[in-house]
Amino acid sequence: MSGKFVRASKYRHVFGQAVKRELQYENIKVTNNAWDSNIIKTNGKFISVNWNASGGGAFAIVPVEEVGKAPDQVPLFRGHTAQVLDTDFDPFDDHRVASVSDDSKIAIWEIPKDYSFHNYLNEDGEPKDIKPIKIMSGHTKKVGHVLFHPVAKDILATSSLDYSVRIWNVETGDNIFTLKHPDMVTSMSFSYNGSHLATVSRDKKLRVWDIRAEKVVSEGSAHQGAKNQRVVWLGNSDRLATTGFSRLSDRQIGIWDAFNLEKGDLGGFYTVDQSSGILMPFFDDSNKILYIAGKGDGNIRYYEFQNDELFELSEFQSTDPQRGFAIAPKRFVDVKSNEVLKCYKTVIDQTIEPVSFYVPRRSEEFQDDIYPDAPSDQPALTAEEWRLGKDVDGPILVSMRSIYEGTAPTFHKSTKLAKSKPVTKGDEKLSMETKTDEKPQSSTTTTTTSFTSATTASSPSVKVPTVNNTVHSESSTPTTLSDSLKSNSSVDKLLQKSSNIDQDNAAEDPSRDTSGWDEEDERPATPELPVERKESVLTNPIESPPKQDGPKNSKPEPTSIATDVINKITKKEDIKPEDKTKKQEENNIHSSTHSVKSMGLKQSVETLSNLVLKLEQIVENLTASNLEKDERLKAFEEKIEALINEKK
């Protein structure tokens, strides 16, 4: 089979594009603190930046519409006595933001309604600083990360160097739950419905917590490299993605079953490259695309997540390195231009550059297949409801069509997806499975064909089908070629891919793993082979063992019989009347071997399977006839021996 596999996906042509210079945010003084956080965050309306300020820690808020060069003096959010390490926006209040600092405090801020990054001045014409509305204490060491709950209002998670993650009720200021770790947490992520929290820590362990029970429900070893790791929950599923390093400092991506972490990653780590910068993962649940931004380089890689695998789509390349990176909520993308992601990256710690990713479409109509309903700014639970154990399937969703049409937004509740089947390390992740036809076992020598998937080292998403021919000895477990073809789910997957080629452009469904063939497979088929060539091609897969001398009543080798029958068919020799039908079918197969590509993979495999079944039937018939002949010969010899004994 010539050619290469080309995955059919509506997102295979997604491309990233940076805005023009006049639409960037310049004269930004990004902190030079080396703490590992995203440095910037956004909620679609504002961008928070950990600022390089003296006299204690501070951060700045930049309204998205205020592009261009910032003044030398800008209003700052001051209130911490040490460096601000991380910030996060309240998903249910666009004007509320939380910050954590080296001073071990958590601060809650209210962005003024009349706030302006360029013109928020006091009576003397100087920028006005903003003070926090609440400061919460509880951690005993620096607090490095902060994250708002995706479903419940006023719930906040923070991680600290005191080896704990604390869950807070922002309204009351109470620390309601504490998750104690054996080492510092380097990253955390809430599940889709907010009932669980995934954390990865410096002890190289990945954990999933039942937050309200304050206990670990699953734990396993993550990446083995010494540098920090990141984790992100893959949307409305029970899968996690992590980024980290191998022992040899290769940058890696791992996919995990969140509730079976002890079984290891699913299918092995995906090696990215050997750069030293930490990889920051971001998942777009609407399109099932995982974006990976590297610290210290300007590239943004993106992969489609499907059937527990990552398929590399493309890469946004830039010569401007980034240290900070943030993505806006889905409801803020430009639906009319088919934008699927809006993100922001820092450039040489002086500029924030917006980057957008688009799905190229010619139609100007609403593209409902790439814009499912997205999380809204409406909470599904109150803080008290969530604390007392109430659960929902996910956040309240807003209709993207209503955003496209500019009408009043419509909302509805999330629906829970069925849990994915747990997959252990080394399992084949195939969507199509068939039942194996049961056949009586035989001690004959047979040939089996197996299809395996191998992941190339250079591209984590490329699965290469390989064919292995194995001749089993009489002592091994007998498996016929037809049984292998019927029972091997890889064949069914390839058949499914082949049957879906023509449907690619009509309906590009990301949930269907399809493949196309390249131009080599569209070339005219080769001419029909001569009879002698046909014979060698057909008989080559079935290699007869060398003939051995033995008693005349020994069983003939079935493979030799099959070869003899094939020779008779191909050489048009006289055969038994009952084999004439087989002969006709074999000739039909030979006449169609020159057009395998035009038939399609499915028909070719079915034809091959039918041929093998017919050959096996011939072998069985001839074997039975030979056994019957042996029995008659034995009886005849016994009679002769009895007559000789009588004469004696």
N, C-alpha and C positions, 0 to 999 in steps of 0.2 A: 504494500500500500504506500504509494508515494504521497508527497505533500506534507503539510504541517497542519496542526489543529489551530483554528482561529475561533476563540470563544465569541459567541454571539451574545451581546449584552447592550442594552440601551445606553449604558454608561461608558462604553469603551472609547468614546470620543470626547469625554468630558475634558475640558481644558481650563487652565487657570490664567487669569489676566490681571496684572497690576494696574492701578489707576494712573492717570497722568500726574506729573509732579505737582501741578497746581491744586490737585485734590488730596494731597498728602498733608500730614500734620507735622510741621517742622519746628525746630528750636525746642524740642522736647528733651528734658534733662532726666534721662532714665537713670535709676539708681545703679551704682557700681557695686552694690552688695553682691557677694558670691552665693547667697542662699539659693537653693534650687526650688524655684517656683516659676509660675508662668509670667510674672512681672507685670503683665497687663491683663485686664479682664474687660468684657463688654456685655451689655444687656441689649444692644441694638440702638439705644438712644444715647448712652454715655460710654466713654472709655475711661477706665481707671488705670493710673500709671504710678508704680512705685517710684517716688521722686527722689532725686539726688539733692537732699536738703540738709542744711546744718541746723544745729540747735534742737536735736531730737528728730524723731521720724516724722515723715509726712508723705502724703500721696496727692496726686492731682486728679481731677475729673475733667475730661474733655468732652463736651457735647459733640455728637457725631457730625452735625451740620456745620460746626465751626472749623472749617479746614483752613489750611494756609499756615503762615508763620506765626507762632505765638509770641507775645511780648516777653521781654526779659524778666519782668516781674508778673507773676500770675497768682491767683488765689489758690491756697493749698489747704488741705484738710489736716490740721495739726491737732494733736492731743496725746500722742504717744511720746514717751520719754526716750525711746530708742528706735532703731530702724524698723520701718514697716516691711514685713516679709511677704504678706499676701493679702489680697482683697477678694471680695465676691459680692455680686449684686443679688438682691432679693428678687427671685423670679416672679413674685406676686406684688411687688411694689417697685416701680421703675425708679423711684427717688430715694430708695434706701440701699445702703451699702455697708458691709461689715469689713473690718480690717483686723489683722493680728500682727504682733510685733515682737521684737527681741526683748521687750519689757515684760513679757508673759501675760499681757492684757489683751482682751478682745473689746473692740470699740464698735459701736453702732452709730451710723451717721445718717443725717437727713439732707438730701441735696435740695437747696432752696428752689422754690418755683421760679424765681427770677434769676437763677444762676446763669452766669456767662463766664467762659474761660478767658475771654479777652476783655470783658468790660464789667466785671463784678468789683466795683470800687467803693471806697468809703467817701466821706465828705471831703477828705483831703486829696482825693484822686488816686489813692493807693489801693492795691488789691486787698480785699477783705479775706481773712482766713476763716475757715469754718471749724466749729468745735463739735465734738461728738455729743450725741443726745444720751448715750449710755455707755458705761464701761463695765465689763464683767471680768471678775477675777476667779481663779480656781487652779489654773496650771501653776506649777512651781518653777518651770523653766521656760525658755523662749517658745513661742507658739509659731509654728512654721506654715500651717495650711488651714484654710477656712473654706467651708462648703455649705451652701444652703440646701435644705431638703427640697426635692423635686415635686413633692405632692402636698405636704402639710405646711401650713403657714406658720411662721415664727419659729421654725426648728432649724438649728444651726449645728454643724459639726466642726470641731477644731482638733488639730493634732499638735503635739508638743514634744520637746526633747525630754520631758519627764516620762516618756514611753507610754503615753495614754492618748486616747481619742475621747473627747468629751462631747456630749450632746446637750445643747442648751435650748431652753425656752427663752427666746429673745424678749418676749413681752414681759415676762416676770423676772428675767435675769437668772433663773435657776439652772443649775447643772443637774439634768434629770437622769442621765445615764453616763456611765464611764466604761470604756473598753480598754483594759490594761494589756499592754504588749510587752514582750521581753526586750525590745529594742525600739529605736526611733522609727516612726512611720514616715515613709518618703512619699506616699501617694495614697489616695482613697477615692472611692467612687460609690455613689448610691445606686441601688437597683432601680429598675424602672418604676416600681410602685413604692419605693422608699422603705421597705420593711427590712432590707438587708444592706450591709455596708461591706464592700471589698476593700481590703487594705494590703499594702505590701510594705515591708519594713527592711531595715538594714541587716537583719539576720537572714535575709534571702528567702523569707517565707511569705507565701501568699495565703491570705485568710479571708473567709467570708463569715460575717457576724450576723447573728440574730440580735439586732440592736436592743430591743426592749427586754430580751432575756439576758443580755450582757454576756453572751457565750458564743464560742466559735462553733459553727456548724460544719465547716470544712476547712482543711488546712493542707498545704503541700509545698514542696520546694519549688521556688521560681528560678529565675536566671542565676547562674553561678558566678557572674562577674562581680567585681568589687564596687562598681559605681552604682549610683542610685537607679531604682527601677520605677516605672510608672504603671498604673492600672486604670482601665476604663471599662465600665459595664456596657455591653453591646446591646443597648436599647431594650426593647421588649422581648427579651430572651433570657435564658439562664447561662449565657456565655460571657466570658471575660476576655479582654485582650490586654497583654502586658508588653512593655518594652524594657529592654535591659541589655546586658552584656554577657558574653560567654567568658570562660576562663582565659581565652586567648584574646579578649577584648573585641570580639566581633559584635556589632550591634545586631540585636535580635528582636523579633516579634513572636509572641506566643499566644495561642488560643486555648482557653480552658473551659471545662465544664464547672460552673461555679459551685456546684454542690457535690462534686467528686474530684476535688483538687488532689487528693492523695493518689489518684491514678495517673497523675502527670498531665502534661500538655497534650492536646489533641493533634496527632500527626507530626509532631516534631516542630522545632523552632524554625522560623523563617529568618535567614541571615540577610541583613540589609547591606552592610559594608563594614569597614574597619575604622571609621572615623571615631573621634573621641567624645563628641558632643552627645548629650542625653537626648533621647527621642521623646517627643511629647505627643501622645495619642489623643485624637478627638474623633468621636463616632457620630455620624449622621444617621439616625435611626430611620428617617423617612426614605432614604435612598440606599441604606445598608452599605455605606461607604466609610471606610476607616481612613482618616487623614493622619499622616505622621510628619510632624515638623521637627527638624533637628536643630539643637542648639549649636551655634557656632558655624552653621552652614546656611545657605539661602534656599535650600531645596525643600519642597513639600511633596511627599509621596502620597499616593492614595490608592487604596485597594478596595475591591468589592468583596463583601463578606457573603458567602453563600455555601450552604451545606457544610458548615464548620471548616471552611477553607477560605483563604484569602487569595484573590486573583488580582495581580497587579494591573492597574489601569494605565497610569502614566505618572508623570512627575513634573511639577512646576519647578523650573530651575531659575535660579537668580544668583548673581555674583555678590549680592548684598547679604551678609550673614545676619541672622536673627538670634536674639536672646529671649525675647518675649513673643508670645503668640496667644491669640484669643479668637474665638468664633462667636458670631452673633446668633441669637435664637432664630429658628427657621422662619418664624412669622415675619422677619424683617428682610427677607430676600426679595429681589425684584422679580416677581412672578412673570411679568410681561416679557422680560428678556430671557426667561428660562434659566435664571440664576439659581443654583442649588446650594451654594454656600457663600457666605460673606465672612471674611476673616480679616484680622489685622496682625501685622508683624512689625517688630521694631527693627530699625536699620541703623547700624553703628551707634546705637544708644542716643540718637539725636532726632530720629524721624520715625513716625508711625505710618506705615504704608498699607492701605487697604488692598486686599486681593480678593477677587471674585472667581468662582468656578461656575461654568456654564455647561448645559447640555445643548449642543447645536441642534436646533429644530427650525424648519422653515415656516411651519404653521404659526399663525398669530393667535390661534385659539388657546383656551386654557388647557394645559397639559395635565390632565388629572392623573395620569399614570406615574408622573414624577413628583406630583404634589399631593400626597395623601394628607389627611388632617394632621396638624402638628400641635405640640404642647402649647397651651395658652398661658395667659397671665392670671388665670382664675385658680385658686387653691381647691383641691378636692377634699381636704380635711382641715380641721382646726388643730392647733397644737395639742389641746387637751384630748380630742378624739384619738389622735394618733398615739399619744402617750398611754392611753387606756387600752390600746390593743386593736383599735378599729383599722381595717385594711380596705384598700380599693385596688382595682386592677392597674391603675396608672393615673397619670395626670389628666385634667380636663383638656380636651382637644378643641382646637378652633379650625373651622373650615378654611382651607387655603383658597377655595373658589370664591368665598365671600371677600377675601382680601384682593383677589384678582379683579372682581367686579366692583369693588369699592362700596359694597353694601354693608349693612350692619352685620358684625361678626356673629356666626352661629357656633354654638358649643355643644359638645356631647362627651359622655364618659368614655374612658378607654375600655377596651375589651382585652381580656387576658389571652395570650396565645397558648396553645397546647405546649406542654413541656417537651423539649427535645429529648430524644432517646439518648441515654448516657452512652458516651463513646469512650472506650479505653484506648490507651496509647497503642498504636500499631494496627488498630482496626481500619478497614477500608471504609471510607465515608462515601458510599454510593447510594443514590436515591432510588435505583431500580433493583428489585430483588425478585428472583423466580424460584419456585419450588423445584427440587431435584426429583426427576422421575426415578422411582425405585426399580432396579433391575437385579435379577439373580446374579450372584457373584460367580465369576469364572476364573480359572487359574491360567487362562491363556495370556500370551504376551500381547500387550496393547500399547497404543501410542496415545498420550494425552497432551492436550494443548491448554496452557493456562495463560491468562492475561493478568499482568501485575502493573501497578502504577508506581512510577518512580519520580521523585521530585528532584529536579535539577538544582545544583548548588547555586548557579548563577541567578536563576529566577525562581522565587518561591512558589509562584503560581502555576508553573508549567508542569503538567502531568504527562509523562511519556509512556504510551502503551508499549509493552514489550511482549514478545511471544517466545515461550520456552517450550521446546519439544523434549520430552523425557520418555525414554523407553523403560518400562517397568519389567522386572524379571518375574518369573513364575511365582516366586515366594512373596512378592510385594502385593499390596492390596490392589485388585484389578479395578481399573477405571477406564471406560471406553471413551473414545473421542467425542461421541455424541453426548454421553453423560456429562462430560466436562463442559461442552458447549452449552448444554441446557442448564446446568447448575451454576455456572460461573456468572455472577451478577455483572461483571465487567463487560461481558459481551452484550448483555441487555442494555447497559448504559450506552455503549457505542452504537447499538441499533437505534436507541432512542435519539441519540444525537443526529444520526443519519436521517431519521424520519422527520426531524424538526428543521432541517436545513431550509426548506422552502418556506417555512413559516416565520423565518427570522425577521424579514422586513415587514411582514404583515402585522405581527404582534410580538413586540420585544418584551418578553416577560422575564424580569430579573430572577424570579423564583424558579425558572426552568433553565437547567444547565444544558446549553446547546452548543453545537460546534458546526463550523463550516469547513469546506475544503478549499485549498488554494487553487490557483489556475492550473497547476500541473494535472489535477484530476479532471479537468475539462478537455484534455487533449484527446484526439481520436484513439480508439482502442487499437491494439496491435493486431496484425493479421492472424488468422487461425494457424496454429502450429501443425507441422506434418505429423503423420501417425506415429513415426518413431519418437518424435519429440514429446508428443502427448503421453506416450507410454512411460517415458522417463520421468515426466513431471508428475504423473498420477501415481506411479509406483514408488517415487522417491521417499515420500513421508513414511511408507511402511517398509522398513528394512528387514528382509528375511534373514534369520540367523543361518550360518553355514550348515548344510545338511550333514548329518552324522549317520554312520552305519549302525544298524540296530536290528533287533528281531523283526521279522516280517509282520508281526501282529502289533507292533508298537503304534501309538497314536501319531498321526501326522501333525506337523506344526500348523496351527490355524493360519498363521501369517503367510506361510508358504502357499497354502490353499488359496487364500485371498489374492496373492500375487499371481498365481496361475490363472485364476478366473479373470483377473484384470487383463493379463496377457492375451487370453482367448478373446476377450471383448475387443481389445484394441487391435489385435491382428486378424479379427473377423474369422476365427477358427470355429469349427463346428462344436457346439455345446449341447447340453441336454435340452429337450423341448421346454422343460419348466423354467429354464434360465433365459428363454428368448425375451421375456418381458424385461428381465434385468438388463439384457443386452441393449434393448431399445432405450431404456432409461439412461444407461451409461453413455450411449451415443448422443443422447440429448444433452447430457452434461458436457461432453466433449465439444459439441457444436456451439455451446454457449460460453465456453471458457474465454473466448476472445473478447467478450463484452461484459466482463465482470463489473467494470466501473459504471457502464450505462445501466446495468441492473440495479445497482445500489448495494451497499454493504449488507443490508438485511436479507435481500433475496439471495445473495451469494452465500452467506452463512447458512441459511435455511437449505439451500441446494446441497451444500457440502454435507450438512448434517443428514439429509435424506440419503445421500450417496453412501455415507458411512453405515447408516442403519441397514441399507440393502446389502452391503458387503458383509456386514455381520450376520445377517440372516443366511446368506449363501454359505458363509463359513460354518454356521451352526448346522445347516442341512448336510453339508459335505462331511462334517465331523460325525453326525449321527449315522450317515450312510456307511462311513468307514468303520464305526464301531459295530454296526450290524454285520458288515462283511467279516470283521474279526471274529465275531461270535460264531458265524456260520463256519468259518474256516477252522475255528477251534473245535466245534462239534464234529466236523468232518474228520479232523485228525484223531479225535477220540474214537470215532467209529473204526477208522483204519487200524488204530492201535488195538482196539478190542478184537477185530478180525484176526490180526496177526497173533494175538495171544491165544485165540481159540485154535488156530492151526498148530501152534506149538503144543 
